[in-house]
Amino acid sequence: MRSYFVFAKCCRKNFALNKKVYIAFVDLLIVFDSVNWKLMMKMLKMIKIDYRDRRIIGELYKHQMISIKIKESKREATIRKGVRQGCNLSPLLFNIYIEQAIN
């Protein structure tokens, strides 16, 4: 609810100054699972993350598999995008990705 009041105050101030207001809504839950790994690695290089650290991060994401079990049937699937759920590094990688995308 607080964010609504901040938003309303910004709008009133900009309208009073005869300035345009732009609004963008991003569903971050969807974005967290949609991070493009190649783009993420380019962003890490762009912000000058050491190549050794980028290589370690790349290895974390390379060849990820998941087992899907439905009743008695079990299948393997390859994960090709998104940051790793439960990984301590994921929030930082996600924040870097979003910040670079916004800029």
C-alpha positions, -999 to +999 in steps of 0.1 A: +000+000+000+029+023+008+042+020-028+008+034-041+012+065-020+048+070-032+036+065-068+007+089-064+030+116-049+055+112-078+026+116-103+012+147-086+047+163-085+054+156-121+019+167-133+024+200-113+057+205-132+040+195-165+063+165-169+055+132-184+052+101-162+062+067-175+051+035-158+064-001-162+052-032-144+075-062-144+065-095-129+098-104-113+087-139-105+085-147-142+118-129-149+137-149-123+129-181-142+135-165-176+171-151-173+190-158-205+223-173-195+243-161-225+230-126-220+238-128-182+274-139-190+278-110-214+265-086-187+289-100-162+318-094-187+305-059-194+306-050-157+342-064-156+336-095-135+369-115-136+369-142-163+377-169-137+346-160-117+326-159-149+339-194-158+329-207-124+294-192-128+291-206-163+300-241-150+272-238-124+247-233-152+261-256-178+243-290-184+216-285-157+191-313-156+159-319-137+140-351-130+102-349-136+082-377-120+045-381-128+029-411-111+052-440-120+068-422-150+101-404-146+118-382-173+149-360-175+147-325-189+174-299-196+171-265-180+181-238-204+173-205-187+166-189-153+187-184-122+192-214-099+165-217-072+180-218-037+216-208-048+231-180-026+245-164-058+212-163-076+198-130-061+230-112-069+231-125-105+194-116-108+200-081-095+229-075-119+207-089-148+178-066-140+199-035-134+216-040-167+183-046-185+168-014-170+199+007-179 
